Amino acid sequence: MYSTSLKLLKDCWVTDGNGSPLAKKMLLIDGERIAAVEDHITESAADKVYRFNGAVAAPGFIDAHGHSELSALARPDCFSKITQGVSTEIVGNCGLSAFPITEYNREHLAKLYETYGVELAWSDYLSYRAELKRRKVRLKLHSLCGHNTLRAAVAGYEQKELSPQQFGEMGKLLDEMLQQGAPGLSTGLLYVPGKFADEDEIIFLMKRLAASGKIYATHLRSEGNNLLQSLEETVFCAKKAQLKRLQISHFKTSGKANWHKLDDAFALLSDARQSGIDLTIDRYPYTRSMTQLSIVLPGEWEELPDTVIQQKLSDAQAAQKAEELLRESDRQWDKVLLIRTASAWGKSAPGKSISALADQHHLPPETLVIKLLQDDAPGTTAAFEGMSPENLQRIIAQVFCCCGSDENARPFDDSIGRSHPRGFGALPRFLKMRLEAGAAIPDAVQQLTGLPAAIFQLRDCGNLSVGKSADIVIFDPDELDGCDDYAQPHTPATGIRQLFINGREQL
C-alpha cells in the first residue's frame, strides 16, 4: 500500500487548518507529500516513527506579511522563521519587492539591500525564484510585486507624476510579474515613491489585478491620524476598479490619540466586506511598530528615499536645518527604541531609547538622530511605541485576521542586522494570545494556516490532507511563547517541537 522512505507521526492531536475539531490521528508522510491521515496506521508501514506525546500537529504556519526576500538569500537556513514553525512566507510587502529590476532602480535597490551581501543578479520574478532555488532557501517564499519597486523600474524614485507611456510600461511589467506567478501587488503608500501615487494610479493598478483575480495588499497612507480617510480611499478605489480581493497590511490604530477610531475602522471594513469585497487583514502581536528611523524627518524630507536622505545630510547646512525641524517636532524620544544601525553612534546599543542613547553620548536626541542617519539612513531602524494593547486583542480576534511578522528571516546572530522581537516570536505569540483569550485551538491555528493560504491562493499548503505538501508543525500549546525583548530580540520562540517542510525535518 505504501512506498519506501515513509515517516509516521503518532501520539498527536491533529488540527487540519480549516477549523475542524482536534482529533487523535496519525499522519503518514511519503516523500514530500501527506500520504494518509488516519485513526491508526501500523508502525511497520513506515521507515521512521515519531512520537509526540500529546502535542498538536498542524499545517506549517504561514507568515502572511514578511520581508525575507533578500535575507533568505543571504542566510538560506531562515533560522528565526523556522524556529517559529513557519514553513511559508509571503514577501514583497509594503510596496517593496526584489523585482522587477531595471536600469532605473537597480542602483537604489543594491544600496538598500547592501547589508545582505547579495548581488542582485536577477530581473524578474522567474529569475528571482531561480535564485531562491539555487541557494536552497529552506522557507517557501511567495512574493507579491511591490508597487514602489515596480514604479521605480519605469521612472526611478524621485519622479512624482508618470507620463502616459510610463503608465503603460508599469502596467505591462505588472502583468508580466503576475503571469510569472506573483500572487498579487503590494503598495506602501507611506514610502517613496509609492506615496506619489494618486487615486487614478491606484485604480489603474487595481484594474489589472481585478482582471487577473489576484490580491491587492496595502500599507495604508496613514495608520494613525488619517487612518479612516486612508481606509476610505482604499475601499473607494477597490470599488471603482471592481477589485474583489483586498488585504490591509499590519492593521492598527497608531498613536494614543487614534485608539478610539477602531470601531469606525471596523465599520468601514464591515461595509466593504458586505459590499462583496473579500477584505482581510494581517497583524503582528506587538504594540510597537518598527520601520526606518528616517520617517521622523518632517516636511520636504518625507518625499526623499533613504539613500538621498543620507547623501543630503552629508551637507552640514542641510543637516543643521533637519536637526532644527526635528527639534520643532517635539517628538518623545524616550518612546523610540533603536533596533539596528551600522552607525558607530548606535551599533552596540540595540533596544535603547533614543533619549537614553543621546544622554550616553552627551548629545541632544535630535543631534544623535542626524548622526545616525548621516552614517546609515537606509539601514537604521527603530521601534515606535503607540499602539493599544486592548485594540490589538480586538484586531487579532477578527476571523478574517491572519498573522504577519512584518520582519525578515534572520540567523541567531546579528550578522545581517538586528530584528524586532516579532522576527523571532510573532506567530507563536499570536497563537498564544488567541488561546489565552479563549479561542479554540483549531480556530486559532486556522488564522495562521488555512486563512492565509486562502487569501494568497496557496493551494498546496495550509491544510493537512492527503496529497498536500507535508508542511507540518508540531507544537505544545502550554509552552508557546514568542520573544518580547527589544534588547535581545534574537531569542527563539518556545513551544515549537518540530517542523517538517516538504516532509523534511527542520529542527
C-alpha positions in Angstrom: 0.0 0.0 0.0 2.8 2.4 0.9 6.2 3.1 -0.7 9.6 3.2 1.0 11.1 6.2 2.8 7.9 6.8 4.8 7.6 8.8 8.1 4.9 8.2 10.6 3.8 10.9 13.1 1.8 9.5 16.0 0.6 10.3 19.5 -0.5 13.8 18.5 -3.7 15.8 18.2 -4.3 16.9 14.6 -5.9 20.1 13.5 -6.3 20.4 9.8 -6.0 24.1 9.3 -9.6 24.5 8.2 -11.1 24.7 11.7 -12.2 21.1 12.1 -12.2 19.8 15.7 -9.0 18.3 17.1 -8.7 14.6 16.6 -6.2 12.0 17.7 -4.8 11.0 14.3 -1.7 9.6 12.8 0.0 11.2 9.8 2.0 9.3 7.2 4.5 11.3 5.1 5.6 9.8 1.8 8.5 11.8 0.4 7.2 15.4 0.2 3.5 14.6 0.5 1.0 13.6 3.1 0.0 10.0 2.2 -2.5 9.3 5.0 -4.3 10.9 7.9 -6.0 8.1 9.8 -7.0 6.9 13.3 -4.5 4.1 13.2 -1.5 3.3 10.9 0.7 0.4 11.8 4.3 1.3 12.6 5.5 -1.3 10.2 4.2 0.8 7.3 6.9 3.4 8.0 10.6 3.6 7.9 10.8 6.1 10.7 8.3 6.7 13.6 7.9 10.0 15.5 6.1 10.0 18.8 4.9 13.4 20.1 3.2 12.6 23.4 0.1 14.6 23.0 1.4 17.6 21.2 -0.6 19.3 18.4 0.1 18.7 14.7 -0.9 21.5 12.4 -0.1 22.7 8.9 3.2 24.6 8.8 2.5 28.2 9.8 2.2 30.8 7.1 3.7 34.2 7.8 1.3 36.4 5.8 3.4 39.5 5.9 7.2 39.2 5.9 10.2 40.8 4.3 12.6 38.0 3.8 13.2 38.4 0.1 16.9 39.2 0.5 17.7 38.0 4.0 16.6 34.5 2.9 19.2 34.6 0.1 21.9 35.8 2.5 21.1 33.2 5.1 19.1 30.3 3.5 18.5 28.5 6.8 16.0 31.2 7.8 16.6 30.4 11.4 14.2 33.0 13.0 11.2 31.8 10.9 11.9 28.1 11.0 12.1 28.2 14.8 8.6 29.8 14.9 7.2 26.9 13.0 6.9 28.9 9.8 7.1 26.9 6.5 5.8 29.5 4.1 6.2 33.3 4.0 4.5 36.0 1.8 7.2 38.6 0.9 7.3 41.6 -1.3 5.1 43.6 1.1 4.7 47.3 1.7 5.4 48.1 -1.9 9.0 46.7 -1.7 9.8 43.6 -3.7 13.1 42.2 -5.1 11.8 42.6 -8.6 11.3 43.8 -11.3 14.8 45.3 -11.6 15.8 47.6 -14.4 18.4 50.3 -15.0 16.1 52.8 -13.2 16.0 51.0 -9.8 19.0 48.6 -9.7 21.5 51.0 -8.1 19.0 52.1 -5.4 18.0 48.5 -4.6 21.6 47.5 -4.4 22.3 50.2 -1.9 19.1 49.4 0.1 20.0 45.7 0.3 23.8 46.0 0.7 23.8 44.7 4.2 22.9 41.3 2.9 25.9 41.0 0.6 23.8 39.5 -2.2 24.4 40.5 -5.8 21.1 41.4 -7.5 21.7 39.2 -10.5 18.0 38.7 -11.5 15.5 41.0 -13.2 12.0 39.4 -12.8 10.0 37.0 -10.6 11.1 33.9 -12.5 14.8 34.7 -12.3 14.4 35.7 -8.6 12.7 32.3 -7.8 15.5 30.6 -9.6 18.0 32.3 -7.3 15.9 31.1 -4.3 16.2 27.6 -5.6 19.9 27.8 -6.4 20.6 28.9 -2.8 18.4 26.2 -1.4 16.3 28.5 0.8 14.5 26.5 3.4 11.4 28.6 3.6 8.8 28.6 0.8 8.6 32.2 -0.3 5.9 33.7 -2.4 6.5 37.3 -3.4 4.0 40.0 -4.2 5.1 42.5 -6.7 5.9 45.7 -4.8 4.5 48.9 -6.3 7.5 51.0 -5.1 9.9 48.7 -6.9 7.5 48.4 -9.9 7.1 52.2 -10.3 10.8 52.8 -9.8 11.5 50.3 -12.5 10.0 52.6 -15.1 10.6 56.1 -13.6 13.1 55.9 -10.7 12.4 57.2 -7.2 12.1 60.9 -7.5 9.5 61.4 -10.3 6.1 62.3 -8.8 3.9 62.1 -11.9 4.1 59.4 -14.5 3.7 60.0 -18.2 1.1 58.0 -20.2 4.0 56.0 -21.7 5.3 55.2 -18.2 1.8 54.2 -17.0 1.7 51.7 -19.9 5.1 50.3 -19.2 4.3 49.9 -15.5 1.0 48.1 -16.3 2.8 45.8 -18.8 5.5 44.9 -16.2 2.9 44.2 -13.6 1.1 41.9 -15.9 4.3 40.0 -16.6 5.1 39.6 -12.9 1.6 38.3 -12.3 1.8 35.9 -15.2 5.1 34.6 -13.8 3.4 33.6 -10.6 3.4 36.7 -8.3 0.3 36.2 -6.1 -0.6 39.9 -6.2 0.6 43.5 -5.8 1.5 45.3 -2.7 1.6 49.1 -2.1 3.5 51.1 0.6 1.8 54.4 0.4 3.8 55.9 3.2 7.1 55.4 1.4 8.8 57.0 -1.7 7.9 56.6 -4.5 4.6 54.9 -3.6 3.4 58.0 -1.7 3.3 59.9 -5.0 0.6 57.7 -6.4 -2.8 59.3 -6.7 -6.2 57.5 -6.8 -6.1 57.3 -10.6 -2.8 55.4 -10.4 -4.1 53.1 -7.7 -7.3 52.3 -9.6 -5.2 51.7 -12.8 -3.2 49.0 -11.0 -6.2 47.6 -9.2 -8.0 47.0 -12.5 -5.0 44.9 -13.7 -5.3 42.9 -10.5 -9.1 42.5 -10.9 -8.6 41.1 -14.3 -6.1 38.6 -13.0 -8.1 37.6 -9.9 -5.1 38.3 -7.7 -4.9 40.3 -4.5 -4.0 43.9 -3.6 -2.2 44.2 -0.3 -1.6 47.7 1.1 0.3 49.5 3.7 -2.1 52.4 4.0 -1.1 56.1 3.6 -1.8 56.5 7.3 -2.4 54.1 10.2 -2.9 57.0 12.7 -4.2 60.5 12.3 -5.6 59.8 8.8 -6.4 56.1 9.3 -10.1 56.4 8.4 -9.5 58.6 5.4 -6.8 56.1 4.2 -9.2 53.2 4.6 -11.9 55.1 2.7 -9.6 55.8 -0.1 -8.5 52.2 -0.5 -12.1 50.9 -0.4 -13.3 53.6 -2.8 -10.5 52.7 -5.3 -11.3 49.0 -5.0 -15.0 49.5 -5.7 -14.1 51.8 -8.7 -11.8 49.1 -10.1 -14.2 46.3 -9.3 -11.5 44.6 -7.3 -12.8 41.8 -5.2 -9.7 40.8 -3.1 -8.1 43.3 -0.7 -5.6 42.8 2.2 -4.9 45.6 4.7 -1.4 45.1 6.0 -0.5 45.3 9.7 -3.9 46.8 10.6 -3.6 49.1 13.6 -4.6 52.3 15.2 -1.3 54.1 15.7 -0.9 56.8 18.3 -3.0 57.1 21.5 -5.0 59.9 20.1 -6.3 57.5 17.4 -7.1 54.4 19.6 -10.7 55.4 19.7 -11.0 55.1 15.9 -11.1 51.3 16.0 -14.9 51.0 16.0 -15.2 53.3 13.0 -12.4 51.4 11.2 -14.1 48.1 11.9 -17.3 49.6 10.5 -15.5 50.5 7.2 -14.1 47.0 6.9 -17.5 45.5 7.6 -19.2 47.7 4.9 -16.5 46.8 2.4 -17.0 43.1 3.1 -20.7 43.4 2.9 -20.4 45.1 -0.5 -18.7 42.0 -1.9 -15.1 42.7 -1.4 -13.2 39.8 0.1 -11.3 42.1 2.6 -8.9 40.6 5.0 -6.2 41.9 7.4 -3.0 40.9 9.0 -1.4 42.0 12.3 1.7 41.2 14.4 1.0 40.7 18.1 3.1 43.6 19.4 2.3 47.2 20.3 5.5 48.7 19.0 5.9 49.1 15.2 9.3 49.1 13.5 10.4 51.0 10.4 13.2 53.2 9.2 14.2 55.9 11.7 14.2 58.4 8.8 10.4 58.7 9.0 10.9 61.1 11.9 12.1 63.7 9.5 9.3 66.1 8.6 8.5 68.4 5.7 10.4 68.0 2.4 12.4 65.1 3.8 9.3 62.9 3.8 9.4 62.8 0.0 13.0 61.5 -0.2 14.3 57.9 -0.3 16.7 57.0 2.4 19.7 56.9 0.0 19.1 60.5 -0.9 18.5 61.5 2.7 21.9 60.1 3.7 23.5 61.9 0.8 21.9 65.3 1.6 22.7 65.1 5.3 26.4 65.0 4.4 26.0 68.7 3.8 26.5 70.5 7.2 23.9 73.2 6.5 21.2 70.8 5.4 21.9 68.6 8.5 21.6 71.6 10.7 18.2 72.6 9.2 17.0 69.0 9.5 18.0 69.0 13.2 16.1 72.2 13.8 13.0 70.7 12.2 13.3 67.7 14.4 13.5 69.9 17.5 10.3 71.7 16.4 8.5 68.4 16.0 8.7 67.8 19.8 8.8 64.1 19.5 9.0 61.9 22.7 12.4 60.3 22.1 12.1 58.0 25.2 9.3 56.2 23.2 11.6 55.5 20.2 13.8 52.4 20.6 16.8 52.0 18.3 16.7 48.5 16.8 19.6 48.4 14.3 22.1 50.6 12.6 25.6 50.3 11.0 26.5 53.7 12.6 29.1 53.6 15.3 26.8 56.0 17.3 24.4 53.2 18.0 25.6 49.9 16.6 26.2 48.4 20.1 23.1 49.8 21.7 20.1 47.8 20.4 16.9 48.2 22.4 17.9 51.5 23.9 15.7 54.6 23.6 17.0 57.5 21.5 16.9 59.7 24.6 18.9 57.2 26.7 21.5 56.8 23.9 21.7 60.6 23.4 22.3 61.0 27.2 25.1 58.4 27.0 26.8 60.4 24.2 26.1 63.7 25.9 24.1 64.9 22.9 20.6 66.3 22.3 18.5 63.5 20.9 17.9 65.4 17.6 21.7 65.6 17.0 22.1 61.9 17.6 19.3 61.1 15.2 21.0 63.2 12.5 24.3 61.4 13.1 22.7 58.0 12.8 21.1 59.0 9.5 24.2 60.6 8.2 26.0 57.2 8.6 23.3 54.8 7.7 19.9 56.2 6.7 18.8 53.1 4.7 19.7 50.6 7.5 18.8 52.4 10.7 15.5 51.2 12.1 13.6 51.9 15.3 10.6 50.7 17.2 7.9 53.2 17.9 5.6 53.0 20.9 2.0 53.9 20.1 -0.5 51.0 19.8 -3.2 50.0 22.2 -3.0 46.5 23.9 -6.8 46.3 24.0 -7.1 47.2 20.3 -4.5 44.6 19.5 -6.6 41.9 21.2 -9.8 43.0 19.4 -8.0 43.1 16.0 -6.5 39.6 16.2 -9.8 38.2 17.3 -11.3 39.0 13.9 -12.0 35.8 12.0 -10.5 37.5 8.8 -7.2 38.4 10.6 -4.1 36.4 10.0 -0.6 36.9 11.4 2.3 38.6 9.7 5.6 39.1 11.4 6.5 42.2 9.2 10.1 41.1 9.6 13.0 39.4 7.8 14.2 35.8 8.4 17.4 36.1 10.3 20.1 34.0 11.8 20.7 33.7 15.6 23.4 36.3 15.4 23.1 39.9 14.1 25.4 39.4 11.1 22.8 40.8 8.7 21.2 43.2 11.2 19.1 43.1 14.3 15.4 42.2 14.3 12.3 43.5 16.0 11.3 40.7 18.5 8.5 39.8 16.2 11.0 38.4 13.8 11.6 35.6 16.2 8.3 35.4 18.0 5.3 36.7 16.1 3.4 33.6 15.1 3.7 31.6 18.4 2.9 34.8 20.3 -0.1 35.4 18.2 -1.3 31.8 18.7 -0.7 32.1 22.5 -2.6 35.3 22.8 -5.6 33.8 20.9 -5.6 30.7 23.1 -5.4 32.8 26.2 -8.3 34.9 25.0 -10.4 31.7 24.9 -10.2 30.7 21.2 -10.3 27.0 20.4 -7.0 25.6 19.1 -8.5 24.7 15.6 -9.8 28.3 15.2 -6.6 30.0 16.3 -4.5 27.7 14.1 -6.7 28.4 11.1 -5.7 32.1 11.4 -2.1 31.0 10.8 -2.7 28.4 8.2 -5.9 27.9 6.2 -6.8 31.6 6.2 -3.6 33.0 4.7 -3.5 30.0 2.3 -6.9 31.1 1.0 -6.0 34.8 1.0 -3.0 34.3 -1.2 -4.4 31.3 -3.2 -1.7 28.9 -2.0 -3.4 25.6 -2.9 -0.7 23.2 -1.7 -0.3 24.3 1.9 -2.3 25.5 4.9 -4.2 22.2 5.2 -3.4 18.7 6.5 -5.0 16.4 4.0 -3.9 13.6 1.7 -1.9 14.8 -1.3 -0.9 18.1 0.1 2.8 19.1 0.8 4.0 17.7 4.0 4.4 21.0 5.7 3.7 20.2 9.3 4.4 21.9 12.6 4.3 20.1 16.0 3.7 22.4 19.0 2.9 22.3 22.7 0.1 24.8 23.4 1.1 25.1 27.1 4.7 26.1 26.2 4.0 28.5 23.3 5.5 32.0 23.6 7.4 34.5 21.4 10.1 36.9 22.2 9.2 40.4 23.5 12.7 41.6 24.4 13.9 44.6 22.4 17.4 44.4 23.9 17.8 40.7 23.0 15.3 40.2 20.1 17.1 37.2 18.6 15.6 34.9 21.1 13.9 31.8 19.6 10.2 31.1 20.3 9.3 28.3 22.7 6.7 25.5 22.3 7.6 24.5 18.8 8.6 20.9 18.9 9.3 20.0 15.3 8.7 21.4 11.8 8.6 19.5 8.5 8.8 21.3 5.2 8.1 19.0 2.2 8.5 16.1 4.6 12.0 17.1 5.7 12.8 17.7 9.4 13.8 21.3 10.1 14.5 21.3 13.8 
